[in-house]
Amino acid sequence: MTALPQLAAIPPAEAMALVEAGKAILVDIREPMEHARERIAGARSQPLSKPGAEALAAAGEPAVIFHCQSGNRTATNAARLGEICTADAYILAGGLNAWKSAGLPVAINRNAPIDLIRQIQIGTGSLAALGALLALAVSPWFVLLSGFVGAGLVVAGATGFCGMARLLAKMPWNKVAAA
């Protein structure tokens, strides 16, 4: 059995120098909605969740630098990313967050929808608070709304299935074409 390739982490300044010199490309593995909202200019969107991620080839590029928001997704998927890339491959250390912390430029589209996880947090927090307020002001039975939301969060955490995420992803404001 052969060992899976390990991708080296590359600091943001070094990644920028390689990209500007034409020696590397940046590949954003985040979801299209995340990429549409905020991205490194020139980064290619290739979400891991979309079909075709396995077919990523560098097409003659000398190096590929994968990145996500914080570096966690790229680190978690390093073996898979190394397998799908035909060129030298790296992970942007710290992801987009480190890129911004280094003072490097990003493109922001404030008209794009906010991240799905933040929408879920706003929705679940609002429903839980509404249930508590209605239980105090109208009927104690409204506490069941807060309980239902809490149970949904437990199920989402335990199984990875989040009904609210599935529902919100289908909303018209969350329809973003991959860049």
Buried (B, 14 or more C-beta within 10 A) or exposed (E): EEEEBEBEBBBBEBBBEBBEEEEBBBBBBBBBBBBBBBBBEEBBBBBBEEEEBEEBEBEEBEBBBBBBBEBEBBBEBBEBBBBBBEBBBBBBBBBBBBBBEBEBEEEEEEEBBBBBEEBBEEBBEEBBEBBBEBBEEEEEEBBEBBEEBBEBBEEBEEEEEBEBBEEBBEEEEBEBEEE
